[in-house]
Amino acid sequence: MATFVLVHGSWAGSVVWRQLAPRLRKAGHEVYAPTLTGIGARKHLLSREIDLDTHIQDVIGVIEDEDLSDIVLVGHSYGGMVITGVADRVPEKVARSSISTPSCRRTDNPCSTCCRPIGV
């Protein structure tokens, strides 16, 4: 079985994985879904010092603390930037990575005008 590390986007915490994570666990996989600093349940930690490097380190911290290896990184939207940084910094820990991004049906507008934050 695989070990998944699921990384949410910038609009919500790890709660976005609440339907997927149990299904993966039921299939026998290990699943970790950290909430990034300053977002979701950790929004009280938000400050001007929080940046992409902070979020990359959040995920690396879970990987190191749990002694994970051969992991599958999954990033949604902004989480794709995070997992790219994680894979760059600890490539020996990563088996695969996948980025899930929102798609827009309208091609005449930038994505920010047709995609909305995930409601939680």
CYANA upper distance limits for C-alpha pairs under 8 A (distance plus 0.5 A):
  1 MET  CA     28 GLY  CA      6.69
  1 MET  CA     29 HIS  CA      5.76
  1 MET  CA     30 GLU  CA      8.25
  2 ALA  CA     29 HIS  CA      5.68
  2 ALA  CA     30 GLU  CA      6.94
  2 ALA  CA     70 ASP  CA      8.29
  2 ALA  CA     71 ILE  CA      7.33
  2 ALA  CA     72 VAL  CA      7.57
  3 THR  CA     29 HIS  CA      6.32
  3 THR  CA     30 GLU  CA      5.11
  3 THR  CA     31 VAL  CA      6.41
  3 THR  CA     32 TYR  CA      8.40
  3 THR  CA     68 LEU  CA      8.28
  3 THR  CA     69 SER  CA      8.41
  3 THR  CA     70 ASP  CA      7.62
  3 THR  CA     71 ILE  CA      5.48
  3 THR  CA     72 VAL  CA      6.55
  4 PHE  CA     29 HIS  CA      7.76
  4 PHE  CA     30 GLU  CA      6.60
  4 PHE  CA     31 VAL  CA      5.30
  4 PHE  CA     32 TYR  CA      6.68
  4 PHE  CA     71 ILE  CA      6.25
  4 PHE  CA     72 VAL  CA      5.26
  4 PHE  CA     73 LEU  CA      6.50
  4 PHE  CA     74 VAL  CA      7.71
  5 VAL  CA     31 VAL  CA      6.49
  5 VAL  CA     32 TYR  CA      5.28
  5 VAL  CA     33 ALA  CA      6.28
  5 VAL  CA     34 PRO  CA      8.34
  5 VAL  CA     71 ILE  CA      7.37
  5 VAL  CA     72 VAL  CA      6.67
  5 VAL  CA     73 LEU  CA      5.49
  5 VAL  CA     74 VAL  CA      6.69
  6 LEU  CA     14 SER  CA      8.38
  6 LEU  CA     17 TRP  CA      7.96
  6 LEU  CA     31 VAL  CA      7.91
  6 LEU  CA     32 TYR  CA      6.69
  6 LEU  CA     33 ALA  CA      5.26
  6 LEU  CA     34 PRO  CA      7.75
  6 LEU  CA     73 LEU  CA      6.66
  6 LEU  CA     74 VAL  CA      5.33
  6 LEU  CA     75 GLY  CA      6.53
  7 VAL  CA     14 SER  CA      7.58
  7 VAL  CA     33 ALA  CA      6.62
  7 VAL  CA     34 PRO  CA      7.20
  7 VAL  CA     35 THR  CA      8.09
  7 VAL  CA     59 VAL  CA      8.48
  7 VAL  CA     73 LEU  CA      8.10
  7 VAL  CA     74 VAL  CA      6.52
  7 VAL  CA     75 GLY  CA      5.15
  7 VAL  CA     76 HIS  CA      6.85
  7 VAL  CA     79 GLY  CA      5.63
  7 VAL  CA     80 GLY  CA      8.21
  7 VAL  CA     82 VAL  CA      8.08
  7 VAL  CA     83 ILE  CA      7.79
  8 HIS  CA     12 ALA  CA      7.35
  8 HIS  CA     13 GLY  CA      6.57
  8 HIS  CA     14 SER  CA      6.22
  8 HIS  CA     16 VAL  CA      7.26
  8 HIS  CA     17 TRP  CA      8.18
  8 HIS  CA     33 ALA  CA      8.40
  8 HIS  CA     35 THR  CA      7.92
  8 HIS  CA     36 LEU  CA      8.43
  8 HIS  CA     75 GLY  CA      6.57
  8 HIS  CA     76 HIS  CA      5.74
  8 HIS  CA     77 SER  CA      7.87
  8 HIS  CA     78 TYR  CA      7.82
  8 HIS  CA     79 GLY  CA      5.67
  9 GLY  CA     13 GLY  CA      7.96
  9 GLY  CA     75 GLY  CA      7.79
  9 GLY  CA     76 HIS  CA      5.74
  9 GLY  CA     77 SER  CA      5.57
  9 GLY  CA     78 TYR  CA      5.02
  9 GLY  CA     79 GLY  CA      5.18
  9 GLY  CA     80 GLY  CA      8.33
 10 SER  CA     39 ILE  CA      7.46
 10 SER  CA     77 SER  CA      8.12
 10 SER  CA     78 TYR  CA      6.21
 10 SER  CA     79 GLY  CA      7.75
 11 TRP  CA     39 ILE  CA      7.75
 11 TRP  CA     40 GLY  CA      8.23
 11 TRP  CA    117 PRO  CA      6.27
 11 TRP  CA    118 ILE  CA      6.99
 12 ALA  CA     16 VAL  CA      7.27
 12 ALA  CA     39 ILE  CA      6.76
 12 ALA  CA     40 GLY  CA      5.60
 12 ALA  CA    118 ILE  CA      7.29
 12 ALA  CA    119 GLY  CA      8.49
 12 ALA  CA    120 VAL  CA      7.75
 13 GLY  CA     35 THR  CA      5.63
 13 GLY  CA     36 LEU  CA      7.37
 13 GLY  CA     39 ILE  CA      6.17
 13 GLY  CA     40 GLY  CA      4.49
 13 GLY  CA     41 ALA  CA      6.91
 13 GLY  CA     42 ARG  CA      8.40
 14 SER  CA     18 ARG  CA      7.92
 14 SER  CA     33 ALA  CA      6.13
 14 SER  CA     34 PRO  CA      6.57
 14 SER  CA     35 THR  CA      5.52
 14 SER  CA     40 GLY  CA      7.81
 15 VAL  CA     40 GLY  CA      8.38
 15 VAL  CA    120 VAL  CA      8.35
 16 VAL  CA    120 VAL  CA      8.39
 17 TRP  CA     21 ALA  CA      6.18
 17 TRP  CA     33 ALA  CA      7.75
 18 ARG  CA     22 PRO  CA      7.50
 19 GLN  CA     23 ARG  CA      7.42
 20 LEU  CA     24 LEU  CA      6.83
 21 ALA  CA     25 ARG  CA      6.72
 21 ALA  CA     31 VAL  CA      6.78
 21 ALA  CA     33 ALA  CA      8.45
 22 PRO  CA     26 LYS  CA      6.47
 23 ARG  CA     27 ALA  CA      6.80
 24 LEU  CA     28 GLY  CA      7.10
 24 LEU  CA     29 HIS  CA      5.99
 24 LEU  CA     30 GLU  CA      7.95
 24 LEU  CA     31 VAL  CA      7.56
 25 ARG  CA     29 HIS  CA      5.33
 25 ARG  CA     30 GLU  CA      6.44
 25 ARG  CA     31 VAL  CA      7.01
 34 PRO  CA     58 ASP  CA      8.13
 34 PRO  CA     59 VAL  CA      7.30
 34 PRO  CA     62 VAL  CA      7.84
 35 THR  CA     39 ILE  CA      7.36
 35 THR  CA     40 GLY  CA      7.30
 35 THR  CA     41 ALA  CA      7.53
 35 THR  CA     42 ARG  CA      7.30
 36 LEU  CA     40 GLY  CA      8.21
 36 LEU  CA     42 ARG  CA      7.44
 36 LEU  CA     55 HIS  CA      6.16
 36 LEU  CA     58 ASP  CA      6.74
 36 LEU  CA     59 VAL  CA      8.29
 37 THR  CA     42 ARG  CA      6.02
 37 THR  CA     43 LYS  CA      7.35
 37 THR  CA     45 LEU  CA      6.71
 37 THR  CA     46 LEU  CA      7.28
 37 THR  CA     50 ILE  CA      7.76
 37 THR  CA     54 THR  CA      7.80
 37 THR  CA     55 HIS  CA      7.00
 37 THR  CA     58 ASP  CA      7.63
 38 GLY  CA     42 ARG  CA      5.58
 38 GLY  CA     43 LYS  CA      4.48
 38 GLY  CA     44 HIS  CA      6.74
 38 GLY  CA     45 LEU  CA      5.27
 38 GLY  CA     46 LEU  CA      4.34
 38 GLY  CA     47 SER  CA      7.65
 38 GLY  CA     50 ILE  CA      7.66
 39 ILE  CA     43 LYS  CA      4.84
 39 ILE  CA     46 LEU  CA      7.69
 42 ARG  CA     46 LEU  CA      8.09
 46 LEU  CA     50 ILE  CA      7.17
 50 ILE  CA     54 THR  CA      6.28
 50 ILE  CA     55 HIS  CA      8.26
 51 ASP  CA     55 HIS  CA      7.12
 52 LEU  CA     56 ILE  CA      6.67
 52 LEU  CA     81 MET  CA      8.36
 52 LEU  CA     82 VAL  CA      7.17
 53 ASP  CA     57 GLN  CA      6.63
 53 ASP  CA     85 GLY  CA      8.48
 54 THR  CA     58 ASP  CA      6.70
 55 HIS  CA     59 VAL  CA      7.04
 55 HIS  CA     82 VAL  CA      6.89
 56 ILE  CA     60 ILE  CA      6.77
 56 ILE  CA     82 VAL  CA      5.74
 56 ILE  CA     83 ILE  CA      7.57
 56 ILE  CA     85 GLY  CA      6.52
 56 ILE  CA     86 VAL  CA      6.10
 57 GLN  CA     61 GLY  CA      6.33
 57 GLN  CA     86 VAL  CA      8.19
 58 ASP  CA     62 VAL  CA      7.17
 59 VAL  CA     63 ILE  CA      6.87
 59 VAL  CA     86 VAL  CA      7.62
 60 ILE  CA     64 GLU  CA      6.57
 60 ILE  CA     86 VAL  CA      6.95
 60 ILE  CA     90 VAL  CA      8.23
 61 GLY  CA     65 ASP  CA      6.35
 62 VAL  CA     66 GLU  CA      6.37
 63 ILE  CA     67 ASP  CA      6.27
 63 ILE  CA     68 LEU  CA      5.53
 63 ILE  CA     69 SER  CA      8.05
 64 GLU  CA     68 LEU  CA      7.01
 68 LEU  CA     93 LYS  CA      7.46
 69 SER  CA     92 GLU  CA      8.10
 69 SER  CA     93 LYS  CA      4.91
 69 SER  CA     94 VAL  CA      6.99
 69 SER  CA     95 ALA  CA      8.41
 70 ASP  CA     92 GLU  CA      8.30
 70 ASP  CA     93 LYS  CA      5.80
 70 ASP  CA     94 VAL  CA      5.59
 70 ASP  CA     95 ALA  CA      5.17
 70 ASP  CA     96 ARG  CA      8.44
 71 ILE  CA     93 LYS  CA      6.78
 71 ILE  CA     94 VAL  CA      5.33
 71 ILE  CA     95 ALA  CA      5.75
 71 ILE  CA     96 ARG  CA      7.23
 72 VAL  CA     94 VAL  CA      6.79
 72 VAL  CA     95 ALA  CA      6.25
 72 VAL  CA     96 ARG  CA      5.30
 72 VAL  CA     97 SER  CA      5.94
 72 VAL  CA     98 SER  CA      8.20
 73 LEU  CA     83 ILE  CA      6.82
 73 LEU  CA     94 VAL  CA      7.66
 73 LEU  CA     96 ARG  CA      6.78
 73 LEU  CA     97 SER  CA      4.95
 73 LEU  CA     98 SER  CA      6.71
 74 VAL  CA     79 GLY  CA      8.29
 74 VAL  CA     80 GLY  CA      7.87
 74 VAL  CA     83 ILE  CA      7.60
 74 VAL  CA     97 SER  CA      6.25
 74 VAL  CA     98 SER  CA      5.34
 74 VAL  CA     99 ILE  CA      6.31
 74 VAL  CA    100 SER  CA      7.85
 75 GLY  CA     79 GLY  CA      4.71
 75 GLY  CA     80 GLY  CA      4.80
 75 GLY  CA     81 MET  CA      8.15
 75 GLY  CA     82 VAL  CA      7.74
 75 GLY  CA     83 ILE  CA      6.51
 75 GLY  CA     97 SER  CA      8.45
 75 GLY  CA     98 SER  CA      6.88
 75 GLY  CA     99 ILE  CA      5.34
 75 GLY  CA    100 SER  CA      6.49
 76 HIS  CA     80 GLY  CA      6.15
 76 HIS  CA     99 ILE  CA      6.36
 76 HIS  CA    100 SER  CA      5.07
 76 HIS  CA    101 THR  CA      6.08
 77 SER  CA     81 MET  CA      8.20
 77 SER  CA     99 ILE  CA      7.65
 77 SER  CA    100 SER  CA      6.51
 77 SER  CA    101 THR  CA      4.93
 77 SER  CA    102 PRO  CA      7.04
 78 TYR  CA     82 VAL  CA      7.28
 79 GLY  CA     83 ILE  CA      6.67
 79 GLY  CA     99 ILE  CA      8.17
 80 GLY  CA     84 THR  CA      6.62
 80 GLY  CA     98 SER  CA      8.18
 80 GLY  CA     99 ILE  CA      5.55
 80 GLY  CA    100 SER  CA      7.62
 80 GLY  CA    101 THR  CA      8.30
 81 MET  CA     85 GLY  CA      6.91
 82 VAL  CA     86 VAL  CA      6.77
 83 ILE  CA     87 ALA  CA      6.47
 83 ILE  CA     97 SER  CA      7.90
 84 THR  CA     88 ASP  CA      6.70
 85 GLY  CA     89 ARG  CA      6.75
 86 VAL  CA     90 VAL  CA      6.50
 86 VAL  CA     91 PRO  CA      8.12
 87 ALA  CA     91 PRO  CA      5.38
 87 ALA  CA     93 LYS  CA      8.40
 87 ALA  CA     94 VAL  CA      6.80
 87 ALA  CA     97 SER  CA      8.35
 90 VAL  CA     94 VAL  CA      7.59
102 PRO  CA    115 CYS  CA      7.78
103 SER  CA    111 CYS  CA      8.26
103 SER  CA    115 CYS  CA      8.25
104 CYS  CA    111 CYS  CA      6.59
104 CYS  CA    114 CYS  CA      6.84
104 CYS  CA    115 CYS  CA      7.05
105 ARG  CA    114 CYS  CA      8.41
106 ARG  CA    114 CYS  CA      7.61
109 ASN  CA    113 THR  CA      6.82
109 ASN  CA    114 CYS  CA      7.54
110 PRO  CA    114 CYS  CA      7.65
111 CYS  CA    115 CYS  CA      6.23
112 SER  CA    116 ARG  CA      7.92
